[in-house]
Amino acid sequence: MAAVTELHAYRDAIADCTRCALAAGRTQVVFGSGDPGADLMFVGEAPGFHEDKQGVPFVGAAGKLLDQLLAGIGLSRSDVFVANVLKCRPPGNRDPMPDEIEACEGHLWKQIELIQPRVVATLGNFATKLLSGRPTGITRVHGQEQETTLGGRRVLLYPIYHPAAALYTPRMLDVLKSDFARIPELLGREVAPQPEPVFLTPVTAEPAVQLGLF
C-alpha cells in the first residue's frame, strides 16, 4: 500500500509540472492510469487530443484497440498500468522533441520504480529507444524481450508496435496480436535478480624480503 500512496502522491506533485515548454499548451498532465501494483506496464509515446482533455492515456481509437488486444489475452485496463514517455500533449500530436523527453523522463523512471512491474511493454519507437537505451527502431526489435534494469530492479522489456500502427496499416494488427499473445508467458517467467555488487578487500603488499642464494 505504501507504493500506491507514493504513486498517488507523486501524481499530485507533478500535476503543475513546468519542466518543459509543453506545459504552456496542455489542458492537464496525463500521468497514467491502471493498477499501481501491476505486473505489466505499458509505455507509449505522448498524450493526444482526447488524452489531454480527459487526463487518461490511450482513450482514442488506439486506446480502444489496446483494450481489444488486452481482452484477447484475458486482461483489462484495470489489470495493467499505462503511461507515456511524455505527460503533456505535443502541439498537433507531433513527435516528442529530445529536450522534452529529457525533461520528462524522470517522471517515467519514478513511476517504474514505484509500480515495480515484472514486464514493461514499450509501444512504438520513442518508448523503446528511451527504455532500452539503444537507437534500434521498433521494426527490428518488436516481439523480442530483453532483461534489463529499470527503476532499480530487473524486468523484462518487451517492445511492441504502437496500436496506432494498425489503424493506419491494417495488416499490422496480426503482428500486434502475435506479439500480445506472448505476454502471459513473459509474465510467468522468472527474471534473474540484479547481481549484488562485489566489494574487493584491498590487499596489503608484504614487505620485500631479501632471499638468500643458498
Long-range contacts (C-beta under 8 A, 24 or more apart in sequence): 3-36, 3-37, 3-114, 3-115, 3-116, 4-36, 4-37, 6-114, 7-36, 7-111, 7-114, 7-115, 8-36, 10-107, 10-110, 10-111, 10-114, 14-87, 14-107, 17-87, 17-88, 17-107, 19-103, 19-104, 20-88, 20-99, 20-100, 20-103, 20-104, 21-100, 22-86, 22-88, 22-89, 22-90, 22-100, 23-88, 25-88, 25-89, 25-91, 26-52, 26-88, 26-89, 27-52, 27-53, 27-55, 27-89, 28-52, 28-55, 29-55, 29-87, 29-88, 30-55, 30-56, 30-57, 30-84, 30-87, 30-88, 30-89, 31-55, 31-83, 31-87, 31-107, 32-57, 32-81, 32-82, 32-83, 32-84, 32-111, 33-57, 33-77, 33-81, 33-82, 34-77, 34-78, 34-79, 34-80, 34-81, 34-82, 35-78, 35-79, 35-80, 35-81, 36-81, 36-114, 36-115, 37-115, 37-116, 38-79, 38-80, 38-81, 38-115, 38-117, 39-117, 39-118, 39-119, 39-187, 40-75, 40-79, 40-80, 40-81, 40-117, 40-118, 40-119, 40-121, 40-183, 40-187, 41-80, 41-81, 41-82, 41-83, 41-111, 41-112, 41-115, 41-117, 41-119, 41-120, 41-121, 42-66, 42-80, 42-81, 42-82, 42-83, 42-120, 42-121, 42-122, 42-123, 43-83, 43-84, 43-85, 43-108, 43-120, 43-121, 43-122, 43-123, 43-127, 43-131, 44-82, 44-83, 44-84, 44-85, 44-123, 44-124, 44-127, 44-162, 45-84, 45-85, 45-86, 45-95, 45-96, 45-123, 45-124, 45-125, 45-126, 45-127, 45-162, 46-84, 46-85, 46-86, 46-88, 46-89, 46-90, 46-93, 46-96, 46-126, 47-84, 47-86, 47-87, 47-88, 47-89, 48-89, 48-93, 49-89, 49-93, 51-89, 52-88, 52-89, 57-82, 57-83, 57-84, 58-82, 58-163, 61-164, 61-167, 62-162, 62-163, 62-164, 62-167, 63-163, 65-163, 65-166, 65-167, 65-173, 65-176, 66-163, 69-163, 69-176, 69-177, 69-180, 70-180, 72-177, 72-180, 72-181, 73-180, 73-181, 73-183, 73-184, 74-184, 75-183, 81-111, 81-115, 81-117, 83-108, 83-111, 84-108, 84-127, 85-126, 85-127, 85-130, 95-126, 96-126, 101-126, 101-130, 105-130, 109-150, 109-151, 110-151, 111-151, 112-150, 112-151, 112-155, 113-151, 113-152, 114-151, 115-151, 116-151, 116-153, 117-155, 118-155, 118-156, 118-187, 118-191, 119-145, 119-155, 119-156, 119-158, 119-183, 119-186, 119-187, 120-150, 120-155, 120-156, 120-157, 120-158, 121-158, 121-159, 121-160, 121-183, 122-157, 122-158, 122-159, 122-160, 123-160, 123-161, 123-162, 123-163, 124-161, 124-162, 124-164, 124-165, 125-162, 128-159, 131-157, 132-157, 132-159, 138-162, 142-175, 142-179, 143-175, 143-178, 143-179, 143-182, 145-182, 145-186, 147-191, 147-192, 149-194, 152-194, 153-194, 154-191, 154-192, 154-193, 154-194, 155-191, 156-186, 156-189, 156-191, 158-182, 158-183, 158-186
